[in-house]
Amino acid sequence: MESILKPFLDLLHELYIGTGGEHSWVIDAKPGQGFTAAVKTINAQQASTPIVEGGSTIAAHTEHLRWSIYFALAFFKGKKPEGNWEESWQIREVDEAEWTKLQQDLLEAYDKLVVAIKGVTDWSNPFFVQGVLALVPHAAYHLGAVKQQLTFVQAH
């Protein structure tokens, strides 16, 4: 696992933070394309606007990612949390202060996740490894969904 740790963390960084203009594997290789940078470009009203009636919002995706990282962090502490995915989607609308805080909270969660991953010394549990590896496609899915939503809310 040690040989793939840096590339894995690089992919997570690309998805959550962006590339800063270097090469990329998943997103456009220009600044502002990672999740946290992309959502900074909109205000709370835009983050709270679904693109279809009853659909999710950018705020909801942001909270879901924040929630899911903390859910994952419990496994790093040796716990097996009882997750309720529905609760991770409860935030749909935010005001400006809540939107700013939610973005900061996601970035803080991401930073904690990176520290936790770097601190793992035993990668022998296949369930744990699979869960850690699943963090990349999970983030990529939500980044893609949010990018589609951004196109709509920025145009309206």
N, C-alpha and C positions, 0 to 999 in steps of 0.2 A: 504494500500500500504506500510505503514511503516514496516509491518512484513516481507515483501518480498524484501525490499530494500537492505539489506546486502547480501542475497543470489544472488540477481540480479547483484549487483556490483561485487561480487565474480566471477560470471560467465563471466562478461565482462572482468575482470582482467585475468582470465584464458585464454580467447580467444586472447586478445590483448597482454598480457605480458607473461603469462605462470604461472606455479604453483610453480616453485622453488623446486620441488621434493615432495611436499605434495600430498595429495589425489587430484583427479580430477574428473570432471563430463563429460568432453567433449574431452579433449586432453590426450595424454600420460602423465603420472605423472612423468615426468623427465624434468630437465631444458632444455630450448631452444625450447619448443614446441609451445609457443604462437606466434602470427603473427609477432610482432616486433622482437622477438628473432630469429625466423626462417629465416626471410629475411636478417638478419645481416650476415648470413653464406655465402652469395653470393656477387659477384661483380656486377658492373653496366652492363657489357656485358651480364652476365647471367640473370640479372633482365630484360633485354631488348630483350630476346630471346623467341619468341613464340614456343610452342611445336608442333603446327600444323600451316601450312601456313594460314595467315590471322587471327590467334587466338590471344587472349589477352596475355599480358606479366605479369610478376610479378610486374614490375613497374606500369603497368596499374591498376592492382588490388590494389596496395598500394595507388595510387593516388585516385582511386575510393572510397576506405574506408575513406581517409582523407577528400575528398570532401563531402561524405555523412554525416560525423560527423558534419562538418560545416553547412551543410544543416539542420540537426537535431537541431543544436544549435540555429538556427534562431527561431524555434518553442519555445524553452525555453525562448526566449526573447519576446514571444507573437506575433511574426510575422508569416505570412503564405507565405513563399518564393515560387517563381515560379521556380521550378527545371527543369533543362534540363539534363537528365541523360546522353545524348550523350557527353556533355561537360566534364562529370566526367571520361570519358574514353579517352580523347585526348592525355594524356601522355602515350606513348608506349615505347619510348627509352630514356635512360638517360646516361649521362657520370658519372664518379665517384663522382664529386662534387654534381651534381644534385641528384644522388642516395642517398648520405649521407644526403643531405638536406631533401629529400622526406621522408626518414625514421624518421628524427628528427621532421618534420612537422606532421607526423602521430601520433607520440608519444605525441607531444604537443596538438594535437586535442583531443586525447584520454583523456589526463589529464584535459582539459577544459570540456569535456563531463562528467567526473566523478564529478567535482565540480558543474556543472549545475544540474546533477541528485540529488546530495546531497542537493542542495539548493531549490528544489521544495517543496513548502508548500501546494499546492492545487493539488491533484490528482483526482479531480472530473470530468474532461473532458475525456470521453471514447476515443475520437479520439487521444488525446495527449498520454494517457496511452498506447493505442495500438501501437502508433508510437515508444514510448520508449521501449516497450517490443520487438518490431520487431528488435531492435538493436542487440539482441543476435543471432537470427538465421541468420541475415544478415552477421554478423562477422563470424559466424561458416561456412557459405557457402563459403565465400571468403578465409578463412583459409584452408578449405578442397581443394579448387581449387588450391591454391598456393602450398600446400603440394604436390599435384600431379605434378605440374610444377617443383618444387624443385627437385624431384626425377629424372626428365628428365635432367634438366640443369646441375645438379651436376654430372651426369654420362657422359655428353658429353663435 
